[in-house]
Amino acid sequence: MQTRVLTGITTTGTPHLGNYVGAIRPAIAASRRAEVDAFFFMADYHALIKSDDPARIERSRLEIAATWLAAGLDPNKVTFYLQSDIPEIPELTWLLTCVTAKGLLNRAHAYKASVDKNNEAGEDADAGITAGLYMYPVLMAADILAFNAQHVPVGRDQIQHIEMARDIAQRFNHIYGRDFFVLPEALIEEQVATLPGLDGRKMSKSYDNTIPLFAGGSKQLRETIMRIVTDSRMPGEPKDPDSSALFTIFKAFASDTESAAFRRALEEGIGWGEAKQVLYERIEADVAPMRERYEDLIARPAAIEEILRDGARKARAVAGPKIAELRNAIGLRAMSALSTAGGHAKQASKAVKSPRFASFREADGSFRFRLFSAEGEELLLSKSFKDPKAAGAVQKKLKTLGGADAALLALPLSLVLEVEGEAVANSPDYADEASRDAAMHYLCQALDLLAAQENE
């Protein structure tokens, strides 16, 4: 059984060695495990909270997508997409906003930090704070809940956002009386490497101490490594590997044998310039093949875009049925769908032509059925059943199911209906995704009509 793991990548800035070692490399390695159903998305809506420079956002989306692909992310084995290509995410954000307590958002760390900063400066508490920053936790919850992600790898500073997503999901489930959402769990990687930057502090764009991963090529990589701050010990004087940023960075790329040899060289007095050259050569051995793939991808942005669009189609095949289910549950269903809650609805259901089942026997002796709309359009074709009673039992189940409880899986151009985790029927193939999505709403409407009439 697979576990769905979702990772968001904010599209601001240019990736550096710390990003690769601390996030990109371990996430890609985890995505290759057979038990993981990995979703990776470019969080370009989130980026708008941090930057209002369109050129920076545009360039960063391209560079970061190319970086992940060049580093080995396989779009055939994961779902890799742009957040802004999934219209279900902003729609879900609004649905969740309508059940989220303002007090919960008031406690968000990022918002509180901005308020505290304003108070310390004698400014109005909300000066310069956008609604985007304030609503950030709800958008993040929608990113996760749209796909029922079970695990979300985050740093410790992001744990609160996962807890808030759980709170929001529980509130929605409670209000609407069913477990629509899986409650996500934060996945904390305790062993994730943190690289020191040029000045010895954590490598971070905030400190302007980063070593570029691909930008500037091998020349820029070497020149930046040569600027790493070291102590004043001369060649021939022993160096302490455990207090050296060079050794920490080297270990992140080297084998145990290589690391042991570099440790000995430092202890035996290798000069800092020579040690930096050794570090550069070791990193370049890993980075050069990835850089070649990166530069090829950057030169073909249309190819990257097509990969992301394919990923969006896969993602929407999951998010689309989820949003259809939620719209139905909260009352945003087709107006012709009838409720059994009141007598007027029951009377009206008698006047509406009903969807109907048609059973038949195949040449091999198996039994199947079709579900037609009131207008005679085929909505579903069942799988084959050896026993007519089994086919009848599924029909009986569908007559009472209702659209809200229908487990519909959206394929690229068709739908699959599952009952108790088993695929029992398929829709016809449709011309495009829009036709498929319209058919999904129509099918839910038909199931609502059947349930309304069955409960009269």
LUMZA-868094 format. One record per residue (C-alpha): residue in three letters; x, y, z. Coordinates in steps of 0.25 Angstrom, whole numbers, padded with zeros to 4 digits. Each point is the difference from the previous one (the first is absolute). Example, Ala and Ser with C-alpha at 12.3 -4.5 7.8 and 13.67 -1.06 7.14 Angstrom:
2
+---------+-------+-------+-------+
| residuo |  east | north |    up |
+---------+-------+-------+-------+
|     Ala |  0049 | -0018 |  0031 |
|     Ser |  0006 |  0014 | -0002 |
+---------+-------+-------+-------+
% end
This chain:
456
+---------+-------+-------+-------+
| residuo |  east | north |    up |
+---------+-------+-------+-------+
|     Met |  0000 |  0000 |  0000 |
|     Gln |  0006 |  0014 | -0004 |
|     Thr |  0000 |  0012 |  0009 |
|     Arg | -0002 |  0013 | -0007 |
|     Val |  0011 |  0010 |  0003 |
|     Leu | -0001 |  0015 | -0005 |
|     Thr |  0011 |  0010 | -0001 |
|     Gly | -0001 |  0014 | -0003 |
|     Ile |  0011 |  0008 | -0007 |
|     Thr | -0001 |  0016 |  0001 |
|     Thr |  0004 |  0006 | -0013 |
|     Thr |  0008 |  0012 |  0005 |
|     Gly |  0015 |  0000 | -0002 |
|     Thr |  0011 | -0009 | -0006 |
|     Pro |  0003 | -0013 |  0006 |
|     His |  0013 | -0002 |  0007 |
|     Leu |  0008 | -0011 |  0006 |
|     Gly | -0007 |  0000 |  0013 |
|     Asn | -0013 | -0001 | -0007 |
|     Tyr |  0005 | -0012 | -0007 |
|     Val |  0006 | -0008 |  0012 |
|     Gly | -0011 |  0004 |  0010 |
|     Ala | -0013 | -0001 | -0009 |
|     Ile |  0002 | -0004 | -0014 |
|     Arg |  0009 | -0012 |  0001 |
|     Pro | -0007 | -0007 |  0012 |
|     Ala | -0014 |  0003 | -0006 |
|     Ile |  0003 | -0006 | -0014 |
|     Ala |  0006 | -0013 |  0007 |
|     Ala | -0013 | -0001 |  0008 |
|     Ser | -0008 |  0001 | -0012 |
|     Arg |  0007 | -0012 | -0006 |
|     Arg | -0006 | -0010 |  0011 |
|     Ala | -0010 | -0009 | -0005 |
|     Glu | -0009 |  0003 |  0012 |
|     Val |  0000 |  0015 | -0002 |
|     Asp | -0011 |  0007 | -0009 |
|     Ala |  0008 |  0013 | -0002 |
|     Phe | -0006 |  0014 | -0003 |
|     Phe |  0009 |  0011 | -0003 |
|     Phe | -0005 |  0014 | -0003 |
|     Met |  0006 |  0013 | -0004 |
|     Ala | -0007 |  0010 |  0010 |
|     Asp | -0001 |  0012 | -0009 |
|     Tyr | -0012 |  0005 |  0007 |
|     His |  0008 |  0000 |  0013 |
|     Ala |  0011 |  0008 | -0007 |
|     Leu | -0009 |  0012 | -0002 |
|     Ile |  0000 |  0002 |  0015 |
|     Lys |  0015 |  0001 |  0000 |
|     Ser |  0002 |  0008 | -0013 |
|     Asp | -0007 |  0010 | -0009 |
|     Asp |  0011 | -0001 | -0011 |
|     Pro | -0007 | -0007 | -0012 |
|     Ala |  0014 | -0003 | -0007 |
|     Arg |  0005 | -0006 |  0013 |
|     Ile | -0012 | -0009 |  0001 |
|     Glu |  0001 | -0004 | -0014 |
|     Arg |  0014 | -0003 |  0000 |
|     Ser |  0000 | -0007 |  0013 |
|     Arg | -0011 | -0010 | -0005 |
|     Leu |  0008 | -0004 | -0012 |
|     Glu |  0013 | -0001 |  0008 |
|     Ile | -0006 | -0008 |  0012 |
|     Ala | -0007 | -0010 | -0009 |
|     Ala |  0012 | -0002 | -0009 |
|     Thr |  0008 | -0002 |  0013 |
|     Trp | -0009 | -0011 |  0006 |
|     Leu | -0001 | -0007 | -0014 |
|     Ala |  0015 |  0001 | -0002 |
|     Ala |  0003 | -0006 |  0014 |
|     Gly | -0008 | -0012 | -0003 |
|     Leu | -0014 |  0002 |  0002 |
|     Asp | -0008 | -0010 | -0009 |
|     Pro | -0013 |  0006 | -0004 |
|     Asn | -0005 | -0013 | -0005 |
|     Lys |  0001 | -0006 |  0014 |
|     Val | -0005 |  0013 |  0008 |
|     Thr | -0010 |  0010 | -0002 |
|     Phe |  0007 |  0013 | -0003 |
|     Tyr | -0008 |  0013 | -0003 |
|     Leu | -0002 |  0015 |  0002 |
|     Gln | -0009 |  0004 |  0011 |
|     Ser | -0006 |  0011 | -0009 |
|     Asp | -0004 | -0011 | -0010 |
|     Ile | -0010 | -0006 |  0010 |
|     Pro | -0012 |  0008 |  0000 |
|     Glu | -0006 | -0009 |  0011 |
|     Ile |  0010 |  0005 |  0010 |
|     Pro | -0005 |  0015 |  0001 |
|     Glu | -0014 | -0005 |  0000 |
|     Leu |  0003 | -0009 |  0011 |
|     Thr |  0007 |  0011 |  0007 |
|     Trp | -0013 |  0008 |  0000 |
|     Leu | -0008 | -0012 |  0005 |
|     Leu |  0010 | -0002 |  0012 |
|     Thr |  0000 |  0015 |  0002 |
|     Cys | -0014 |  0000 |  0003 |
|     Val |  0002 | -0010 |  0012 |
|     Thr |  0013 |  0005 |  0005 |
|     Ala |  0000 |  0008 |  0013 |
|     Lys |  0006 |  0014 |  0000 |
|     Gly |  0006 | -0003 |  0013 |
|     Leu |  0008 | -0012 | -0006 |
|     Leu |  0006 |  0009 | -0010 |
|     Asn |  0003 |  0010 |  0010 |
|     Arg |  0010 | -0010 |  0007 |
|     Ala |  0008 | -0003 | -0013 |
|     His |  0015 |  0002 |  0003 |
|     Ala |  0002 |  0008 | -0013 |
|     Tyr | -0011 |  0010 |  0002 |
|     Lys |  0003 |  0001 |  0015 |
|     Ala |  0015 |  0003 | -0003 |
|     Ser | -0005 |  0011 | -0010 |
|     Val | -0009 |  0006 |  0011 |
|     Asp |  0011 |  0000 |  0010 |
|     Lys |  0010 |  0007 | -0009 |
|     Asn | -0010 |  0011 | -0003 |
|     Asn | -0003 |  0002 |  0015 |
|     Glu |  0015 |  0001 |  0003 |
|     Ala |  0001 |  0010 | -0010 |
|     Gly | -0012 |  0008 |  0005 |
|     Glu | -0008 | -0003 | -0013 |
|     Asp | -0014 | -0004 | -0001 |
|     Ala | -0001 | -0015 |  0003 |
|     Asp | -0004 | -0004 | -0014 |
|     Ala |  0008 |  0010 | -0008 |
|     Gly |  0005 | -0006 | -0013 |
|     Ile | -0006 | -0013 |  0003 |
|     Thr | -0008 | -0006 | -0011 |
|     Ala | -0012 | -0009 |  0000 |
|     Gly |  0009 | -0010 | -0008 |
|     Leu |  0010 | -0001 |  0012 |
|     Tyr | -0012 | -0001 |  0010 |
|     Met | -0007 | -0011 | -0009 |
|     Tyr |  0013 | -0008 | -0003 |
|     Pro | -0004 | -0011 |  0009 |
|     Val | -0013 | -0002 | -0007 |
|     Leu |  0006 | -0001 | -0013 |
|     Met |  0010 | -0010 |  0005 |
|     Ala | -0011 | -0008 |  0006 |
|     Ala | -0007 |  0000 | -0014 |
|     Asp |  0013 | -0005 | -0006 |
|     Ile |  0000 | -0012 |  0009 |
|     Leu | -0014 | -0003 |  0002 |
|     Ala | -0004 |  0000 | -0015 |
|     Phe |  0008 | -0012 | -0002 |
|     Asn | -0002 | -0007 |  0014 |
|     Ala |  0015 |  0000 |  0002 |
|     Gln |  0004 | -0008 |  0012 |
|     His |  0014 |  0005 |  0003 |
|     Val |  0006 |  0013 | -0003 |
|     Pro |  0015 |  0002 |  0002 |
|     Val |  0003 |  0013 |  0007 |
|     Gly |  0010 |  0007 |  0008 |
|     Arg | -0003 |  0002 |  0015 |
|     Asp | -0004 |  0014 | -0003 |
|     Gln | -0011 | -0005 | -0009 |
|     Ile | -0007 | -0010 |  0010 |
|     Gln | -0010 |  0011 |  0004 |
|     His | -0005 |  0000 | -0014 |
|     Ile | -0003 | -0015 | -0001 |
|     Glu | -0007 |  0001 |  0014 |
|     Met | -0009 |  0011 | -0005 |
|     Ala | -0003 | -0008 | -0013 |
|     Arg | -0004 | -0011 |  0009 |
|     Asp | -0009 |  0010 |  0009 |
|     Ile | -0006 |  0005 | -0013 |
|     Ala | -0003 | -0014 | -0005 |
|     Gln | -0006 | -0004 |  0013 |
|     Arg | -0009 |  0012 |  0000 |
|     Phe | -0005 | -0003 | -0014 |
|     Asn | -0002 | -0014 |  0003 |
|     His | -0008 |  0003 |  0012 |
|     Ile | -0009 |  0011 | -0006 |
|     Tyr | -0004 | -0009 | -0012 |
|     Gly | -0001 | -0013 |  0008 |
|     Arg |  0010 | -0009 | -0007 |
|     Asp |  0015 | -0002 | -0002 |
|     Phe |  0002 |  0007 | -0013 |
|     Phe |  0015 |  0002 |  0003 |
|     Val |  0011 | -0009 |  0005 |
|     Leu |  0008 |  0007 |  0011 |
|     Pro |  0014 |  0003 | -0004 |
|     Glu |  0012 | -0003 |  0008 |
|     Ala |  0013 |  0008 |  0000 |
|     Leu |  0012 | -0008 | -0004 |
|     Ile |  0012 |  0005 |  0007 |
|     Glu |  0014 | -0004 | -0006 |
|     Glu |  0009 |  0000 |  0012 |
|     Gln |  0012 | -0004 | -0008 |
|     Val | -0001 |  0011 | -0011 |
|     Ala |  0013 |  0006 | -0002 |
|     Thr |  0002 |  0015 |  0002 |
|     Leu |  0012 |  0006 | -0007 |
|     Pro |  0008 |  0012 |  0005 |
|     Gly |  0001 |  0012 | -0010 |
|     Leu |  0012 |  0008 | -0003 |
|     Asp |  0000 |  0007 |  0013 |
|     Gly | -0002 | -0013 |  0009 |
|     Arg | -0015 |  0003 |  0003 |
|     Lys | -0011 | -0008 | -0006 |
|     Met |  0000 |  0001 | -0015 |
|     Ser | -0011 |  0009 | -0003 |
|     Lys | -0004 |  0011 | -0010 |
|     Ser | -0004 |  0008 |  0012 |
|     Tyr |  0015 |  0001 |  0004 |
|     Asp |  0005 |  0001 | -0014 |
|     Asn |  0010 | -0011 |  0002 |
|     Thr | -0005 | -0010 | -0010 |
|     Ile |  0008 | -0009 | -0009 |
|     Pro | -0008 | -0001 | -0014 |
|     Leu | -0004 | -0014 | -0004 |
|     Phe |  0000 |  0003 | -0015 |
|     Ala |  0000 |  0015 | -0002 |
|     Gly |  0013 |  0005 | -0007 |
|     Gly |  0005 | -0014 | -0003 |
|     Ser |  0012 | -0007 |  0005 |
|     Lys |  0008 |  0014 |  0000 |
|     Gln | -0010 |  0006 |  0009 |
|     Leu |  0000 | -0012 |  0009 |
|     Arg |  0015 |  0000 |  0002 |
|     Glu |  0001 |  0015 |  0002 |
|     Thr | -0011 | -0001 |  0011 |
|     Ile |  0007 | -0012 |  0007 |
|     Met |  0013 |  0008 |  0000 |
|     Arg | -0007 |  0011 |  0008 |
|     Ile | -0004 | -0009 |  0012 |
|     Val |  0005 |  0006 |  0012 |
|     Thr |  0011 | -0008 |  0007 |
|     Asp |  0010 |  0003 |  0012 |
|     Ser |  0014 |  0005 | -0001 |
|     Arg |  0007 | -0013 |  0001 |
|     Met |  0011 | -0002 | -0010 |
|     Pro |  0004 | -0011 | -0009 |
|     Gly |  0006 | -0011 |  0008 |
|     Glu | -0007 |  0004 |  0013 |
|     Pro | -0011 | -0011 |  0004 |
|     Lys | -0014 |  0004 | -0002 |
|     Asp | -0013 | -0004 |  0008 |
|     Pro | -0009 | -0007 | -0009 |
|     Asp | -0012 |  0001 |  0009 |
|     Ser |  0000 |  0015 |  0001 |
|     Ser |  0003 |  0002 | -0015 |
|     Ala | -0012 |  0003 | -0010 |
|     Leu |  0008 | -0006 | -0011 |
|     Phe |  0000 | -0014 |  0007 |
|     Thr | -0015 |  0001 |  0003 |
|     Ile | -0003 |  0004 | -0014 |
|     Phe |  0009 | -0011 | -0006 |
|     Lys | -0006 | -0011 |  0009 |
|     Ala | -0014 |  0004 | -0006 |
|     Phe |  0005 | -0005 | -0014 |
|     Ala |  0011 | -0010 |  0003 |
|     Ser |  0000 | -0015 |  0004 |
|     Asp |  0005 | -0004 |  0014 |
|     Thr |  0014 | -0004 | -0006 |
|     Glu |  0001 |  0013 | -0007 |
|     Ser | -0004 |  0008 |  0012 |
|     Ala |  0010 | -0008 |  0009 |
|     Ala |  0011 |  0004 | -0011 |
|     Phe | -0003 |  0015 |  0001 |
|     Arg | -0001 |  0000 |  0015 |
|     Arg |  0015 | -0006 |  0000 |
|     Ala |  0004 |  0010 | -0010 |
|     Leu | -0005 |  0012 |  0009 |
|     Glu |  0006 | -0006 |  0012 |
|     Glu |  0013 | -0002 | -0007 |
|     Gly |  0000 |  0015 | -0004 |
|     Ile | -0005 |  0001 | -0014 |
|     Gly |  0000 |  0015 | -0004 |
|     Trp | -0014 |  0007 |  0000 |
|     Gly |  0001 |  0003 | -0015 |
|     Glu |  0003 | -0014 | -0004 |
|     Ala | -0011 | -0005 |  0009 |
|     Lys | -0010 |  0009 | -0007 |
|     Gln |  0005 | -0006 | -0013 |
|     Val | -0002 | -0014 |  0005 |
|     Leu | -0014 |  0004 |  0005 |
|     Tyr | -0004 |  0007 | -0014 |
|     Glu |  0005 | -0013 | -0008 |
|     Arg | -0009 | -0009 |  0009 |
|     Ile | -0012 |  0008 | -0001 |
|     Glu |  0002 |  0003 | -0015 |
|     Ala |  0001 | -0015 | -0002 |
|     Asp | -0015 | -0001 |  0005 |
|     Val | -0005 |  0013 | -0006 |
|     Ala |  0006 |  0000 | -0014 |
|     Pro | -0009 | -0011 | -0006 |
|     Met | -0013 |  0007 |  0007 |
|     Arg |  0005 |  0013 | -0005 |
|     Glu |  0000 | -0005 | -0014 |
|     Arg | -0014 | -0005 |  0001 |
|     Tyr | -0004 |  0013 |  0006 |
|     Glu |  0006 |  0008 | -0011 |
|     Asp | -0007 | -0008 | -0010 |
|     Leu | -0014 |  0001 |  0007 |
|     Ile |  0002 |  0015 |  0002 |
|     Ala |  0002 |  0001 | -0015 |
|     Arg | -0013 | -0007 | -0003 |
|     Pro | -0011 |  0007 |  0009 |
|     Ala | -0011 | -0006 | -0008 |
|     Ala |  0005 | -0014 |  0004 |
|     Ile | -0001 |  0004 |  0015 |
|     Glu | -0013 |  0006 | -0002 |
|     Glu | -0006 | -0012 | -0007 |
|     Ile |  0006 | -0009 |  0012 |
|     Leu | -0007 |  0009 |  0010 |
|     Arg | -0013 |  0000 | -0008 |
|     Asp |  0000 | -0015 |  0000 |
|     Gly |  0002 |  0000 |  0015 |
|     Ala | -0012 |  0010 |  0001 |
|     Arg | -0009 | -0010 | -0008 |
|     Lys |  0004 | -0011 |  0010 |
|     Ala | -0002 |  0009 |  0012 |
|     Arg | -0014 |  0005 | -0005 |
|     Ala | -0004 | -0014 | -0002 |
|     Val |  0001 | -0001 |  0015 |
|     Ala | -0004 |  0014 |  0004 |
|     Gly | -0012 |  0001 | -0009 |
|     Pro | -0008 | -0011 |  0006 |
|     Lys |  0003 |  0005 |  0014 |
|     Ile | -0005 |  0014 | -0004 |
|     Ala | -0013 | -0006 | -0006 |
|     Glu | -0002 | -0008 |  0012 |
|     Leu |  0001 |  0012 |  0009 |
|     Arg | -0008 |  0009 | -0009 |
|     Asn | -0011 | -0010 |  0001 |
|     Ala |  0001 | -0002 |  0015 |
|     Ile | -0001 |  0015 |  0003 |
|     Gly | -0012 |  0003 | -0009 |
|     Leu |  0007 |  0005 | -0012 |
|     Arg | -0006 | -0012 | -0008 |
|     Ala | -0008 |  0001 | -0013 |
|     Met | -0013 |  0006 |  0002 |
|     Ser | -0008 | -0012 | -0006 |
|     Ala |  0006 | -0009 |  0011 |
|     Leu | -0011 | -0003 |  0010 |
|     Ser |  0002 | -0001 |  0015 |
|     Thr | -0009 | -0009 |  0008 |
|     Ala |  0000 |  0009 |  0012 |
|     Gly | -0013 |  0006 | -0002 |
|     Gly | -0014 | -0004 | -0005 |
|     His |  0001 |  0009 | -0012 |
|     Ala |  0012 | -0006 | -0005 |
|     Lys | -0006 | -0014 |  0001 |
|     Gln | -0012 |  0005 | -0008 |
|     Ala |  0009 |  0006 | -0011 |
|     Ser |  0008 | -0012 | -0001 |
|     Lys | -0013 | -0008 | -0005 |
|     Ala | -0001 |  0010 | -0011 |
|     Val |  0014 | -0001 | -0005 |
|     Lys |  0004 | -0011 | -0010 |
|     Ser |  0009 | -0010 |  0007 |
|     Pro |  0013 | -0005 | -0004 |
|     Arg | -0001 | -0015 | -0003 |
|     Phe |  0008 | -0013 |  0000 |
|     Ala |  0001 | -0009 | -0012 |
|     Ser |  0005 | -0014 |  0003 |
|     Phe |  0005 | -0010 | -0010 |
|     Arg |  0008 | -0013 | -0002 |
|     Glu |  0013 | -0001 | -0008 |
|     Ala |  0003 | -0011 | -0010 |
|     Asp |  0010 | -0006 |  0010 |
|     Gly | -0012 | -0001 |  0010 |
|     Ser |  0004 |  0011 |  0009 |
|     Phe | -0009 |  0011 |  0005 |
|     Arg |  0001 |  0015 | -0002 |
|     Phe | -0009 |  0012 |  0001 |
|     Arg |  0000 |  0014 | -0005 |
|     Leu | -0005 |  0013 |  0007 |
|     Phe | -0007 |  0010 | -0009 |
|     Ser | -0004 |  0014 |  0003 |
|     Ala | -0015 |  0003 | -0001 |
|     Glu |  0003 |  0005 | -0014 |
|     Gly |  0006 | -0013 | -0004 |
|     Glu |  0014 |  0004 |  0000 |
|     Glu |  0010 | -0011 |  0005 |
|     Leu |  0006 |  0004 |  0013 |
|     Leu |  0007 | -0013 |  0005 |
|     Leu |  0003 | -0014 | -0005 |
|     Ser |  0003 | -0010 |  0011 |
|     Lys |  0011 | -0010 |  0001 |
|     Ser | -0004 | -0015 | -0003 |
|     Phe | -0006 | -0008 |  0011 |
|     Lys | -0001 | -0015 |  0000 |
|     Asp | -0012 |  0000 |  0009 |
|     Pro | -0012 |  0008 | -0004 |
|     Lys | -0003 |  0002 |  0015 |
|     Ala |  0013 |  0007 |  0001 |
|     Ala | -0003 |  0009 | -0011 |
|     Gly | -0014 |  0003 |  0007 |
|     Ala |  0007 |  0003 |  0013 |
|     Val |  0009 |  0010 | -0006 |
|     Gln | -0013 |  0007 | -0007 |
|     Lys | -0007 |  0000 |  0013 |
|     Lys |  0012 |  0007 |  0007 |
|     Leu |  0000 |  0010 | -0011 |
|     Lys | -0014 |  0003 |  0002 |
|     Thr |  0002 |  0005 |  0014 |
|     Leu |  0014 |  0005 | -0002 |
|     Gly | -0002 |  0015 | -0003 |
|     Gly |  0010 |  0009 | -0007 |
|     Ala |  0007 |  0005 |  0012 |
|     Asp |  0004 | -0014 |  0004 |
|     Ala |  0004 | -0005 | -0014 |
|     Ala |  0015 | -0003 | -0001 |
|     Leu |  0003 |  0004 | -0014 |
|     Leu |  0014 |  0000 | -0005 |
|     Ala |  0003 |  0009 | -0012 |
|     Leu |  0009 | -0006 | -0011 |
|     Pro |  0004 |  0009 | -0011 |
|     Leu | -0012 | -0001 | -0008 |
|     Ser | -0009 | -0009 |  0008 |
|     Leu | -0006 | -0003 |  0014 |
|     Val |  0001 | -0013 |  0009 |
|     Leu | -0010 | -0003 |  0011 |
|     Glu |  0005 | -0007 |  0012 |
|     Val | -0008 | -0007 |  0010 |
|     Glu |  0007 | -0004 |  0013 |
|     Gly |  0013 |  0002 | -0007 |
|     Glu | -0003 | -0009 | -0012 |
|     Ala | -0002 |  0006 | -0014 |
|     Val | -0014 | -0004 | -0004 |
|     Ala | -0003 |  0008 | -0012 |
|     Asn |  0006 |  0010 | -0011 |
|     Ser | -0006 |  0012 | -0007 |
|     Pro |  0002 |  0001 | -0015 |
|     Asp |  0012 |  0007 | -0005 |
|     Tyr | -0002 |  0015 | -0002 |
|     Ala |  0006 |  0010 | -0010 |
|     Asp |  0007 |  0008 |  0010 |
|     Glu |  0002 |  0003 |  0015 |
|     Ala | -0011 |  0011 |  0000 |
|     Ser | -0010 | -0011 | -0005 |
|     Arg |  0005 | -0010 |  0010 |
|     Asp | -0002 |  0010 |  0011 |
|     Ala | -0014 |  0004 | -0005 |
|     Ala | -0003 | -0015 |  0000 |
|     Met |  0004 | -0002 |  0014 |
|     His | -0009 |  0011 |  0005 |
|     Tyr | -0011 | -0007 | -0009 |
|     Leu |  0002 | -0013 |  0006 |
|     Cys |  0000 |  0005 |  0014 |
|     Gln | -0013 |  0006 | -0003 |
|     Ala | -0006 | -0013 | -0005 |
|     Leu |  0005 | -0007 |  0012 |
|     Asp | -0007 |  0010 |  0009 |
|     Leu | -0013 | -0001 | -0008 |
|     Leu |  0001 | -0016 |  0002 |
|     Ala |  0002 |  0002 |  0015 |
|     Ala | -0011 |  0010 |  0001 |
|     Gln | -0010 | -0009 | -0007 |
|     Glu |  0005 | -0012 |  0008 |
|     Asn | -0003 |  0006 |  0013 |
|     Glu | -0014 |  0005 | -0003 |
+---------+-------+-------+-------+
% end
